Amino acid sequence: MAGDERLDEIIPTPPTLERLEEIVSLAEQRCKRAKHKLDLAAGEIIDADTALERAKAARTDWIANNPDPQLMML
């Protein structure tokens, strides 16, 4: 890639405690946000499963209480 040969010329600056503390803080915030999203997703899964079970039960109930008129004609 163009310019890659110049990477050897770049001298990285040594990390400072202040910069490392900032990186740790940012990583902690990221973890906190990810855990919050995971909690929300878990709640959504529970709600979706509940809705699915209710829909299946309603369908089963409807089928049981509304016989197919085509079968009655035979």
C-alpha positions as a Markdown table, in Angstrom:
| # | Residue | x | y | z |
|---|---|---|---|---|
| 1 | Met | 0.0 | 0.0 | 0.0 |
| 2 | Ala | 1.3 | 3.5 | -0.8 |
| 3 | Gly | 3.1 | 5.1 | 2.1 |
| 4 | Asp | 3.5 | 1.8 | 4.1 |
| 5 | Glu | 7.3 | 2.1 | 3.9 |
| 6 | Arg | 7.0 | 5.4 | 5.9 |
| 7 | Leu | 5.4 | 3.6 | 8.9 |
| 8 | Asp | 8.8 | 2.5 | 10.1 |
| 9 | Glu | 9.8 | 6.2 | 10.4 |
| 10 | Ile | 6.9 | 6.9 | 12.8 |
| 11 | Ile | 8.0 | 6.8 | 16.4 |
| 12 | Pro | 5.0 | 6.0 | 18.6 |
| 13 | Thr | 4.7 | 8.2 | 21.7 |
| 14 | Pro | 4.9 | 6.3 | 25.0 |
| 15 | Pro | 1.6 | 6.0 | 26.7 |
| 16 | Thr | 0.9 | 8.3 | 29.7 |
| 17 | Leu | -1.1 | 7.4 | 32.7 |
| 18 | Glu | -3.7 | 10.1 | 31.8 |
| 19 | Arg | -4.2 | 8.6 | 28.3 |
| 20 | Leu | -4.4 | 5.1 | 29.7 |
| 21 | Glu | -7.0 | 6.2 | 32.3 |
| 22 | Glu | -9.0 | 7.8 | 29.5 |
| 23 | Ile | -8.9 | 4.5 | 27.5 |
| 24 | Val | -10.0 | 2.5 | 30.5 |
| 25 | Ser | -12.9 | 4.9 | 31.1 |
| 26 | Leu | -14.0 | 4.7 | 27.5 |
| 27 | Ala | -13.8 | 0.9 | 27.6 |
| 28 | Glu | -15.9 | 0.9 | 30.8 |
| 29 | Gln | -18.5 | 3.1 | 29.2 |
| 30 | Arg | -18.6 | 0.8 | 26.2 |
| 31 | Cys | -19.2 | -2.2 | 28.4 |
| 32 | Lys | -21.9 | -0.4 | 30.3 |
| 33 | Arg | -23.7 | 0.5 | 27.1 |
| 34 | Ala | -23.4 | -3.1 | 25.7 |
| 35 | Lys | -24.8 | -4.6 | 28.9 |
| 36 | His | -27.7 | -2.2 | 28.8 |
| 37 | Lys | -28.4 | -3.2 | 25.2 |
| 38 | Leu | -28.2 | -6.8 | 26.2 |
| 39 | Asp | -30.7 | -6.3 | 29.0 |
| 40 | Leu | -33.1 | -4.5 | 26.6 |
| 41 | Ala | -32.7 | -7.4 | 24.1 |
| 42 | Ala | -33.4 | -10.0 | 26.8 |
| 43 | Gly | -36.6 | -8.2 | 27.7 |
| 44 | Glu | -37.6 | -8.0 | 24.0 |
| 45 | Ile | -37.1 | -11.7 | 23.6 |
| 46 | Ile | -39.4 | -12.4 | 26.6 |
| 47 | Asp | -42.0 | -10.1 | 25.2 |
| 48 | Ala | -41.8 | -11.7 | 21.7 |
| 49 | Asp | -42.0 | -15.2 | 23.1 |
| 50 | Thr | -45.1 | -14.2 | 25.1 |
| 51 | Ala | -46.7 | -12.6 | 22.1 |
| 52 | Leu | -46.0 | -15.7 | 20.0 |
| 53 | Glu | -47.5 | -18.1 | 22.6 |
| 54 | Arg | -50.6 | -15.9 | 22.8 |
| 55 | Ala | -50.9 | -15.8 | 19.0 |
| 56 | Lys | -50.6 | -19.6 | 18.7 |
| 57 | Ala | -53.2 | -20.0 | 21.5 |
| 58 | Ala | -55.6 | -17.6 | 19.7 |
| 59 | Arg | -55.1 | -19.5 | 16.4 |
| 60 | Thr | -55.7 | -22.9 | 18.1 |
| 61 | Asp | -58.8 | -21.5 | 19.8 |
| 62 | Trp | -60.1 | -20.0 | 16.5 |
| 63 | Ile | -59.6 | -23.3 | 14.6 |
| 64 | Ala | -61.4 | -25.2 | 17.4 |
| 65 | Asn | -64.4 | -22.9 | 17.5 |
| 66 | Asn | -64.7 | -22.2 | 13.7 |
| 67 | Pro | -65.0 | -25.5 | 11.9 |
| 68 | Asp | -64.3 | -25.5 | 8.2 |
| 69 | Pro | -67.7 | -25.1 | 6.4 |
| 70 | Gln | -66.2 | -27.1 | 3.4 |
| 71 | Leu | -66.1 | -30.3 | 5.6 |
| 72 | Met | -69.7 | -29.9 | 6.6 |
| 73 | Met | -70.8 | -30.0 | 3.0 |
| 74 | Leu | -69.6 | -33.5 | 2.5 |
